[in-house]
C-alpha cells in the first residue's frame, strides 16, 4: 500500500496542540507509516495460521462450505493483527498465484439456505492482473457452470482509509454453462448472450464492490485475509498453486 504523506500546518501561537490537532497528527502519522502493524501476540498469530492450515488439510482443500468455528476464530486473530508482512506494494509483489477461498461468511449465509453452492471461489493473480473463476451449482444441479471476470488489482487510490487496502477493477465478465475443471476464457465469448452477460456485469459492478481492506498476508504459508466492506465480511484465501502459462486474463 502506498503511504500517504500529508502536511500538517504549524501554528505559532499554541505550544500545546489541541486534542483535535493531536488526533489529526496521529492519523497522519498512521497513514505515513508502512502498513506493517503486528498487533497481538506473535505466538497466538502463528497458532492461528497453523490452525487454518490444519483445517484446510483436514477437509481436503479450500471450501467455504465446511468452515468451522475454529477456522473462523483463527481468521479473526489474523484480522486483529493487521499484519501483512511488509508494505502493501511488497505484499502485492508476492501475491502472484492461484488462491482459493476457505472462509467466506457472507457467501455461506446467503447461498447455503437456498441450496446454491459456489465452490471453488478462485482468484488467479499475475503481474497486477486478476481473474476470478467461481463454479456455481443451483439446487438439483439443473443449472451449473462458472462465473468469471478479469481485470486489475492495485493499491487503493482512496484517501479516506488508514489501513492496507486494494482496488479490484474488473473489466470483463462472462459465464460458462459447462462446469468442467477448466472454465472457458473471455476470448471465446463471441455470442450475443456473451456480450449481454459482459454488459450486465459491467453495469452491476459498483465502486463499493471494488474496495477491499487487506488485514493479513503471509507469503510463506500462502494465507491472505481481506474484507468485503458492504457486508463487513472477512474472507480468507489460501494459495493453492501457480498460474498456468495458458491462462488468459
QUIURMO-V673346 format. One line per field, one symbol per residue. ss: DSSP state (h for helix, s for strand, l for the rest). psi: psi as a letter, one per 30 degrees, with the letter a starting at -180 (. if undefined). burial: 1 if it has 24 or more other ideal C-beta (glycine too) atoms within 12 Angstrom, else 0. Layout:
ss=???
psi=???
burial=???
This chain:
ss=llllllllllllllllllhhhhhhhhhhhhhhlllllllllhhhhhhhhhhhhhhhhhhllllhhhllhhhhhhhhhhhhhlsllllhhhhhhlllsssssssshhhhhhhhllllssssssssssllssssssssslhhhllsssssssssssslllllllllsssssssssssslllllllllhhhlllhhhhhhhhhhhhhllhhhlssssssssllllsssssshhhlsssssssssllllllll
psi=kkkkkkkkkkjfekejkleeeeeeeeeeeeffkkigkhklkeeeeeeeeeeeeeeeeeggljjffgkleeeeeeeeeeefehjggaleeeeefgfkakkkkfkieeeeeeeeffgkkjjljkkkkkhglkkkjjklklkfgeklbkklllblklkkfkggkfakllkkjkfkklkjgjhafjllleffjfleeeeeeeeeeeefjlefffkjkjfkkjeefhkkklkjeeghkkkkkkkfalkkffkk.
burial=110100000000000000000000000000100111100000001001101110110000011111100011011111101111110110110011111111111011000000011111111111001111111110000001111111101111010011111111110111111010001111001000010011001000100001111111110011111111100011111111001000101
